[in-house]
Amino acid sequence: MKDMYDVLVIGAGPGGSIAAKTAAEKGLDVLLIEKRQEIGDPVRCAEGVNKEYLKKHIEIDNSWICADLKGSRIFSPNGTKIEMAQEISGGEVGYVLERKIFDRALAEHAAKAGAEVRVKTRATGLIIEDDFVKGARLMHLGKEYEVRAKIVIGADGVESKVGRWAGIDTALKPVDIETCAQYLISGVDIDQEYCEFYIGSELAPGGYIWIFPKGEGKANVGVGLLGSKTGKFKPRPIDYLNRFMEKNFPNASIVEMVFGGVPVSGSIEKTSTNGLMLVGDAARQSDPITGGGILNAMDAGKLAGEAAYEAISAEDVSFGKLEEVYEKRWRETTGYAIDMSLIVKNCFINLGDEDLDALAYSLKEVKFERMRLFDLLQALFKANKKLLWDLRILFKDAAKEVVKNRT
């Protein structure tokens, strides 16, 4: 490793790799580091992404596609099924990825663009001088390095250490994090064209259980619970998952298991400071409802890479400049969607099983492939009038969208 780069990216997940690739394509000298010895391993999500949004960032390669989904099915506590086409199912439905291959492909794209990639390299602290982040102290194969950079991009995940070292509060309260457990199972007979979500206080209090097909009789089966719903004297996520498995897949073989946490709090108050930007889970850019964050991280990574180029070209990497070229831009796009999802999450998290069953029943016969947000909200309001007030901001936005499309 050299002593100096234009950009140092810490964390080679989707957000970090896209940031490194974008900056390198702009002609910047970039170092991308990953603390693990293998990029993409272990997998930490259900691996679902929206097809069209993914195509904005990378040409699709069948080697990292496990399943091509037609849509999703949601099951309420009493088993009422809602079936939705892929177009309206949300950002986590479309392709089911093989993340180990996908994440490595993104890092390879960054390398082809000119970025230097180093695995088994972890940051142990930041170099801060005159209130500016000037680089980081790194550990690689037992040897310490001091690497300076004009800009550091932190893509190091939940409760980012990089952000904390820079003075950004990245700590999460239990109510702001979804604790998850997931099995990769084989030997199961499931529909390979639909993912399934199960909700209810008995199955997953404050969260949901998911099934994402992965081809050839395999699937990701996992559960996410609000941190506030777990604790010393409460069942653990793995307990809920095992109970679901015993009932639905008693003969399945568990070939892999992963555990982790996902921020569902809405975006962090501040994602940049002098000489530094945060992307992905480090910036809490995941969806508060689903916990999905692959595409949001990639969008933010692209903006961060472009912002790094603009700031370095202007010889101004101050917080004021980064706020202008990164912070404001991502908040106007991804940030707005996250804010709206947080409103929905906070509303639905307080609904009981009977309310959820009533909502599901009201949508049972709806043809979702022809439904817009405005129509969906109207159907929900008929089943629960209180939603009209709790989701009034969304309702106004949906009405504005209808008016805009008619003019």
N, C-alpha and C positions, 0 to 999 in steps of 0.2 A: 504494500500500500504506500501511496505517496503521502507527503505531509500536508498537501493542500489540494482542495477541489473547489469547484464552484458550488456544488450542491452535494450534501450528504443526506441520504435517505435511510432512515433507521426502521427496518421492518419490510420484508419482501412479500407481504400479502398483496391482494389485488390493488389496493390503494397505493401502496408504496411502489410497486412495480410500474404502474401506469404513470405515477409522478416522475419516476426515474426515466422511463421511456420518453415521456413528453419533453422533459428538460434536455435530455441527450439529443433528441431530434432538433431542438433549437440551437444546438451547437455548444451546449454547456458541458463542462467536465464533471461527471457524476459518479459518485460511489454509492452503491446500494448494498446494504448489509442485512444479514438475517442471522439471528442467534442460534437457530436450530441447524443441524447438519443436513437436513433435507427440506427444501422449500415445499410448502403444501402439506407437510406431515407433522403433527396429526391434523386431521380434518376437524373443523370446529363448527360445522353448520349442516343444515339439511341438504345443501348443494343445489337449490333451485334458483333459476334466474329467468327473467323475461327475455324472450328471444330478440325482439326488435331493439331493445335498449342495449343488449349485449353487442349487437352488430355495429353499434356506433363506435365501439372501442377496438374490436378485434374481428378478423375474418374467422368465421366458424370452421372448426376442425373437428371432424367426426371422432377423432381419437380421444377427445375429452368430453364427448356427449354420451351419457348412459341411457337417457330416455328422452323422447320427444313427446311432450304432454299435450293433450287436447284440452284439458281443463282441470278443475278441482271440484271436490265434493266436501261439503261441510256438514257434520252431524251434530245436532243439538243434543242436550242431555237425555231426552227421551227417544233419540234415534231418528228424529225427523231429518230428512236429507235435502240439502240444497245443492243443486248441480250448476256449476258456472263454467262458461267457456273460457278458454285461456286469455282472451282479450280483456276480460273484466275480472280475472282472478287475482290480479296484483303482481307486484314486481318479483315475487318468488316462484311464479309458475310459468313454465315454458319449456326450458331445457333442464334436465337434471344432470349436473356436471360430475365428472370425476375430478375432484378438487386437487388431488395430488398431481395429476397431469396438467390440469388447467393452470394452477398457480405457477408451476415450473415453466409452462409455455409463456406466461406473461413476463416472467423474469428473463427468459431467453429473448423475448422481443426487446426488452430493455437493453440487454447485452448487445443485440444486433444493432440497436440504435446508437451504441457507443458507450453505454454505461458500464462501469466496472462492477462486477457482482462478487460478493464475498459471503460465503456461508460460514456457520460456526464462528460468527463474529458478533460479539455483543457490546453494547454501549454500557459503560460503567459510570458515566457522568458527563456533564456538558462543560465546555470551556466558555466561561462568561467573563467578559471584560468590558468595563465602562457601560454596564447594563445591556450589552449586546451578546447574543449567543454567537460564538465565533468558531464552533466546532464541537468535537466530542472526544472523550477518552474511550478507547476501544480495547477489547481483549480478543485476540485471535490465536488459537492453538497455544495458549499459555503465555503468549507474549503481549505486552502492553504497547499500545500505539497512541499517539496524540495527533489526531487528524483535524486540521482546520478547514473550514468551509465558509463561503460567503452566506450561505443559507443552509439551515438544517430543517429537514422535513421529518416529523415524528409520525410513524405509521406503526406504532408498537402495541396497538390493541387496547383492550379495556383497562381503565385506570392507568393510563399512560405514564410511565416513569419519566419519559422524555419531557412531557408537558409539565409534570410536577417539578422536575429539576429546573425548569425555566420559570417557575413561579405561577403556573396555571393550576387551578384547583381541579384535578381530574378524579377526585374521590367520588364514589357513588354510595348512596344510601340503599338499604335493602329493597325499598319500594321502587328504586330506579334501575334495578338489575333483574334480568330473567336468568335463573339458574337452570341449566339444561343437562340432560343425559340422553345419549343416543346410542343405539345398536345398529350395526350393519348386519342384517340377517340374510340367510340363504335358505333355499329349499321351501319357498313359500309360493302359493298360487294367488297372485294378486293382479288386478288390472294394471297393465304397464302404461296405460295412456292417461291415467288420472292420479293426482295426488289427493290425499284425504286428510282432513283436519277434524278432530274431535274436541268438543268443549263441554264444560260442566264442572261443578265443584267437586264431584266425586272422582272424576278422571284427572283433572289438572286445575286446581284452584288458582285463579288469577293468570291462567295461561291456556295451553292447548297441547294435545298430542298430535303428531304428524306422521304420515306414511308417505315417503317419496320413493317410487319405483326406480330401480337401477338396472333393470334388464336381467334376463336369464334367471328368473326366480329369486332375485335379490331386491332388497329395499332398505332404505334408512327409516328406522322407526325411533322416534324420540319424543321427549316431553320437555316443556319449558314452564317453569313456575315463577311467579313473582317472588323475589327474595323475601318479601314481608310475609309470604304464606308458608315459608319454611323456617325451621329453627330447631332448637335442641329437643323439644318435646313433640315435634311434628314429623310426619313422614317425609322422607327425602325424595327428590325427583326420581332417583333410581327405584324407590319403592313403588311409586305410581307406575313407572314404566314396566316393572316386573309384573305387576298386577294386570296391566293391559296385555302384556305378552302371554301370560298364562291363559287368559280368556280367549285371545284372538289367534295366537300363533304358538300353541303349546309344543309343536314338533319342530319349530324352526331352529336352525343352527345359528348361534351368535358368533360371527367371525371377526368382529371388531367392536370396540366400545370407546366412546369419547365423552368427556365431561367439560363443561365450561360455563362462562357467563357472558351475557349480551346486554349492553345498555339499552333500556327502553324508556329513558327519561326525557327524551327530546334532546336537542343539541346543547352542547356545553356553552357556557356564557361567553367564552373567549377562546378562539382557536388559533391565534397568532400573537406573537410578541416580537420584539426587536431581533431579527435574524432567524426567526423560527415560525413554522406552520405545522398544524396537526391535521391529519386526514384519517378517515375511516372510523373505526371504533374508538381510536384515541381521541377523536373529536365528537364522539357520540352521534355519529351520522347514520346510525341504523334506524330502521323503521320501528317506532314505539309499539305498534300493534303486533307485527309478526317477528320482530327482532332481526329480519333480513337486512343485510348491509353490503352485499357484494357490489351491486351496481352503484349504490350511493358512494361507496368508497372509490370506485373507479372514476365516477364523475368528479369527485372532489380531488382525486389524484391528478387528473388532467388539468383542472383549474390551478392546482398548486404548482404543477410543472410549468404552466404558462406564466403564472404569477412570478415564479422564481426568475424566469427569463426577463420579464418586464422590469422587475425590481433591480436585478443585477445590471441590466443594460442602462438603467437610470442612475446607477451607483447610489441607490437608496433602498436599503433593506430594513428600514425602520418599521415599527408597528404601524405608523400612519400610512406608509406606502403599502404594506402587506394587507392592511385592513381595506384599502381601496381596491387592490387588484386581486385579492383572494377572498377575504372575509365577506365583504358585501356581495360579491358575485355568487358565492355558493349559498348564502342565506336567501337570496332572491329566488333561487331555483330549488335545489334539494332541500334547503332549510325551510322553505315555505311548505313543501309537502310533508316534512317531518312535523312541523307545528300543527298542521291539520290532522295528521294521524294521532298526535298526542291528545287532541281534543276528543277524538273518537275513543281512544283507549281509555281515557279517564272516565268517559261516560259508561262504556260497556263493562268496565271492570267492577262496577257497583251493581250490575244487574244480577238477580238471582236466577236459578235454573228455570223457574216457571216463566220468568220474563224472556229468557233466551228461547225457550220452547215456543212461546207465543210469537216471537219475532220470526223464528224459523218457519212456523206454520203459515204465517202471513206471506212468506216468500216461496212456499212450496211449489206452487204452480207457475211461478214467474219464468218467462223466457229471457234469461239473462243475456243471451247473445244480442238481444235488441234493446237492452236497457241502458239508460244513461244514469249518472249519479242522481240527477233530479228525480227520476222515476223511482230509483231505489230508495231514496229517502222518504218519498211520499208513501211507499208501501210499508216502510218501517214505522212511520208515524201513525198509520192506521192501527197498528198493533200496540203501540206504546206512545201515548200522547206526550209523555214527559220528554221524549226524545226531541220533540219539536223545539223545546227550550234549550236543552243541553247541547244540541247540535245546531243551534241557530246560525252560527257563523258559516258552517258548511252549507246549510240550506241557502243562505244568501249568495254564497259563491256559486252554487249550482244554478241558481236562478239567473245570475249574471252571465254564466256560461251559455245558458239557453238563449238569452236575449242576444248575446254576441253572435251566436250561430245563426240566428234568424235575420240579422241585419247585414 
